[in-house]
């Protein structure tokens, strides 16, 4: 459910990503940054939300047991 929400929100941004015929480093770096952001959120957010619902909120690191 979390991944489908992320994809639903980011879908409008991803549709506009395209490399122009003559691109500069700035164009490529924005696409790279957006792709890495989407990958990081897809990897990190499901664990954070599942911990939130289970009552063990760990945002960074292993936390205290």
C-alpha positions as CSV (number, residue, x, y, z in Angstrom):
1,X,0.0,0.0,0.0
2,X,2.8,2.4,0.8
3,X,4.6,1.7,-2.5
4,X,1.4,2.3,-4.5
5,X,0.9,5.6,-2.7
6,X,4.5,6.7,-3.5
7,X,4.1,5.7,-7.1
8,X,0.7,7.4,-7.3
9,X,2.2,10.7,-6.0
10,X,5.4,10.5,-8.0
11,X,3.7,9.5,-11.2
12,X,2.9,13.1,-12.3
13,X,6.6,14.0,-11.7
14,X,8.0,11.0,-13.6
15,X,5.8,11.7,-16.6
16,X,7.5,15.0,-17.2
17,X,11.1,13.5,-17.0
18,X,12.7,13.4,-20.4
19,X,16.1,14.0,-21.7
20,X,16.2,16.8,-24.3
21,X,18.1,16.2,-27.5
22,X,20.9,18.5,-26.4
23,X,21.1,18.2,-22.6
24,X,23.3,19.8,-20.1
25,X,24.7,18.5,-16.9
26,X,22.0,20.3,-14.9
27,X,19.2,18.5,-16.8
28,X,20.8,15.1,-16.2
29,X,21.5,15.8,-12.5
30,X,17.9,16.7,-11.8
31,X,16.7,13.4,-13.4
32,X,19.4,11.6,-11.4
33,X,18.4,13.3,-8.2
34,X,14.7,12.6,-8.8
35,X,15.4,8.9,-9.5
36,X,17.5,8.5,-6.4
37,X,14.8,10.2,-4.3
38,X,12.1,7.9,-5.6
39,X,14.3,4.8,-5.0
40,X,15.2,5.9,-1.5
41,X,11.5,6.6,-0.6
42,X,10.5,3.2,-2.0
43,X,13.2,1.5,0.1
44,X,12.9,3.5,3.3
45,X,9.2,4.5,3.8
46,X,7.5,1.1,4.0
47,X,9.7,0.2,7.0
48,X,9.1,3.5,8.7
49,X,5.3,3.2,8.3
50,X,5.2,-0.4,9.4
51,X,7.2,0.4,12.6
52,X,4.9,3.4,13.2
53,X,1.8,1.1,13.1
54,X,3.5,-1.5,15.3
55,X,4.4,1.0,17.9
56,X,8.2,0.9,17.4
57,X,9.1,4.2,15.8
58,X,12.7,4.1,14.6
59,X,13.5,6.8,12.1
60,X,17.3,6.4,12.1
61,X,19.5,3.6,13.3
62,X,18.7,0.5,15.3
63,X,17.1,2.4,18.2
64,X,16.8,1.3,21.8
65,X,15.0,-1.9,22.7
